[in-house]
Amino acid sequence: MKTGLSNEKLLEIYNEMVFIRKFEEKCAVAYQQGLIIGFCHLYTGQEAVLCGIKANMQDGDNTITSYRCHTQAVLFSKNPYGVMCELFGRKDGLSKGKGGSMHIFAPEGNFWGGHGIVGAQVPLGTGIAFAEKYKETNNICISFMGDGAVNQGQTYESWNMASLWGLPILYVIENNKYAMGTAVERHSCNGEELYKRGEPMGIKGECVDGMDFFAVYEKSKELIEKVRKEQKPYILQVNTYRYRGHSMSDPATYRTKEEVNSWKQRDAVKSFGEKLKQMNILTDEEIEKIDEEKTDEVDEIFKKAKSCDFTPIEELETDILL
């Protein structure tokens, strides 16, 4: 399979995918133990989307997303310990423990959040793209959103301005089939063709299988190159699936075990590993070893974050703009 990626790069990406899977699974355990307070939205199942797109980004590019943000914070900050501390409300957190699960930022990696309001990242990402165009850089912004956010009015206002002003932004619709507990076919009249919603504003869109790393990689490569070269917006819909409920407090009784299991048969991490085996990049033994190594790495981060001091109360008075 020709991708333009070296075997070393593919192996690096596989390690990333396994790591963020293990990280999110550990977050589920931490939530159940009461170490994470409030809402906690996990990315488990959607790893191919983020990793496939990230592989096409260049230094200086920006990302922004919704509150399902742990994995982006981990990969772009390169500081999973800081992310775990943030989730636990500890002083070494990326936002000093004050943002929590839904509001994590990593400016050093051009990751601009983690936003708790549905669709809020769309106009913010559009503004970031405007800034890059204004400064005449060659950087772009990638704004991730869920299928539910596509029905937000601010999304269409943003798309209109992005098209009108020719802004370098890729809007990624992570269609995981449910907006909270409402199935996409119940909340959108054209749920399988959300990528066409930008057509009235002159924004072209594409759709791809979000459970297939190589499919996401190839299509996002094409669109990112167009955004950068043409200096105008595009939309990419990736059809994916979250294995857990909308958040950890959601029992997800609105879907059947059979449905969840059918998606797990196409697991993004496992299928990527299988393809790397076919390409003679990995063996079963190496896959097992990576699984064990990443489990151990996350366990160590968990223990270290758990022993970190809580954010002092006086910290609440800092970082406030008056």
N, C-alpha and C positions, 0 to 999 in steps of 0.2 A: 504494500500500500504506500503510494507516494504522497507525502504531505509537505515536504520541504523542511520538516523537523528532523533533527538528528536523533539517533537512537538514545543518546544521552539526554536530550531534551524530553523525549517521550517518557523516559524513565523518571526524570525529575517531575514531570506533570503527574504521572501515576502516583508517585510518593506524596505529592500535594493532595491529590484526591483522597487517598487513603487517610492522610493526616486529618483533613477537615471532617471526614466522616467520623473518625474516632473522637475528634474534638467535640462534635455535636452530640455524639452518643454519651460522652462523659458529662456534657452539660445537662442531659436528661437525668442522669444519676444525681448530679449536684442539685438540680431543682427538686427532685424527690426527697433529698436530704435536707431541704430548707436552706441551702447555701445561696440560692438565687431567689431573690424576692421579686414579686410582681410578675409581669408577663415574660414569657420566654418562647420565642418563635424559632424553631429549628429548621435547618436547610437540608436535612437528611433526605437523600434521593435526588437532589437537584445539582449535584456536584459537577456534572459534565457541562452544565451551562456556564458557570463561572470560570472553570478552568479552561474550557474551550475558547472563550472570549479573551480571557487574560493572556493566553498564549500569543495573541495577535496585537497586543498593546505595545506601545513604545514608551520609553522613559519620558515623563512629562504629561502623559495622558491622565485623565481624571475619571473617577467613578463615583457614583452616588446611588443609594438604594433606599429601600424601605426599612422597616424594623426587623426584617429577617436578615440580619446583617453580620452575625458573628464571623462567618467564613470569609467575607470580604475584608473585615478588619484584620483577621488572622493573616491572610495572604499579602495584603498590601502594607500592613505595618511591619510584618516579619517579626512580630512580638506576641506570640500566642499567650505567653505568661501575662503580659499587660492586658490582653483581652479577658483572660480568665479572672484576673484581679478585678477588672471593671465589672464583670458579671457578679462578683462576690461583694462588691461595694468596698473594696480595699484600696489603700492609698497608692499602690503601684499601678492602678488601673490606667488605661489610656486617657480617660477623662477624669482621673483622680478618684474614681469610684463614684462619681456623681451622676453619670449618665445611665449606667446600668445596661441591661440587655438591648434596649431599643434605641439607644443614643450613643453610639460608639463612633469615634472619628480617628483618623490617622493622617493628619496633614502631611507628614513626612513621606507618605506613600500616595499622596493626592487622592486619598479616599475621604470623601466629605460627608459621611454618615449614611446610615442609621437615622431614619426619620419616622416618628410615631404617627403622623397624620397621613392617612391613605392618599397617595398621589402627590404629597408635598415635595418629593424629590424631583418631580418632573419640571416644575418651573424653576427650582433651584439649579437643577442640572442644565437647564436652558440658559440660565444666567451665567453659569460657569463657561459654557460654550461661547456665549457672547463675549466674555472677558478674554478668552483665548483669541477670538477673531479680532477684537479691539487691539490686543497687544501684538497682533500679527505673528503669533507663534505657529507652529505646525502641529499643535496638540489638539486633541479632540476630547469630548466628554462622552461617557457612556452612562446613561441613566436607566437603571433597572427598575421595573415595576411589575406588580402582579396583574393578573387578568381583571381583578376587581377595580384597580386604579384606572383602567382604560375608560370606565364609565364616569370618571370625575370631570367636571367642567374645566378645572384648571389644566387638565391634560390637553384639551382642545385649544385653549387659549395659548398654551405653550407651543403646541405644534404649529399654530397659525403664525406666531412670531418667529419661530425657528425657520419656517419656510419663507416667510416674508423677508427676513434679514439674511438668509443664507448662512445658518449657523452650523458649525461642525460638531454634530451630536448624533449618536446612535441611540435610539430608544429601544430598549430590550424588554419585550413583554414576556415574562416568565409565567406562562399559562400552566399552572399546576392543577387546573381543573376545578378549583374551589376558591371563591372569595369568602373567607371565613368558612361558614358552613353551607354556602349557596353554590350549587353546581353551575358551571359556566353556561350551560344550555338554559338555565333558568334566569340568569341575570343579564345575559347578552343575546340579542336577537341573531347575531352572527358569530357565536362563540368560537367557532373553528377558524374564523377569518378576521380576527381582531387586527391583524397586520394591514388590513385594507382600510382601517378607520382613518388613516391619514390622507387618503386619496383626495378628498375634497380640498385639502390644503396643499395638494401637489407633492405630498410625501410618499415615495414608493416604499413598499414593504415586501418582506419575504417571510416564509415560514419553514421551520426545520424541526427535526426530531431532537428534542432536548435530552434524551436518554443516551444519545450516541455522541461521544466526544468528537469523533472525526467529522461527523456531520455539522456539529456546532462550529468546530474549528474552521472548516472550509467555507461555510456560509458567512461567518462573522469576519473572516479574513477578507472576503470579497467586499462586504459592505463597509468595513472599517477603511479599506483602501479608497472606496468611493467617497466616503464622508471626508476623508483627509484631502483627497485630490480635488473633488468638486466643491468642497466647502458648502455642503448643504446636508440637511438631515435625512436619515433613513430609519426605517422601523424593522426590527427583527423579532418575530414571534417564535419562541421556543416552547414546544409542547413537552412538559415535564410532569413530575408528580412528587408531592411531599408524602413521606411515609407516615408521619405523625399528624395530629390534628393541627388546626390553625395555630394554636399555641399549646404549651404543655398542660394548660387547664382545660383543653378541649378534648373530650373523649371520642370525638369524630364518629358518633353513632349514625350520622347521616350517610355513611358509606359502608359497604359490606367487606368482610374479611376477604372474600373471593376477589373483589375489585383490587384491594391493596396487594394481595398476593400476586395477582396477574401482572401488576406493574413491577413488583419485585423480581419477577422472572426476567425482566429486562434491565435489571439493576445497572446503573451507569458505571459504577466502579468495577464491578465484576466483569461486565462485558468489555470494558477497556482493557482489563488485565488479560482476558481471553484473547483479544486481538493482538496484544503484545506478545503473547505466547506463540500465536500463529506466525508472527514476524520474527520469531526466534530472539526476542529481546528479553523475555522473561521465561522462567520455568516455574512449575508448581511449587518447588521448594523455595524459590526466591520470592514468590508471591506470599507464601506463608511466613517467610522471614520478615518481609516488609510489614505485614500485618502485625506481627509480634513487636517489631521495633517501634512502630507508630503507636501501638497501644501503650508500650512502656514510656515513650516520650510524653504522651498526654497524661499518663498517671503521675509522672514526676512533676509536670506543670500543675496538675490538680493539687498535689500535696504542698507544693511551694506556695501556691496562691492561697490555699486554705490556711497556711501559717502566717501569711502577711497580715499586718495590722489593719484594722478598719480605718477608713478615712476619718480623721479627727473632725469634731463638730465645727471647729472654727473655720474649716475649709469651705463651709457653706457660704461664707461671706466673701469668698474670692471669685475671680473670673466673672464678675457681674458688670455689665455695661449700663451706666446710668445716663 
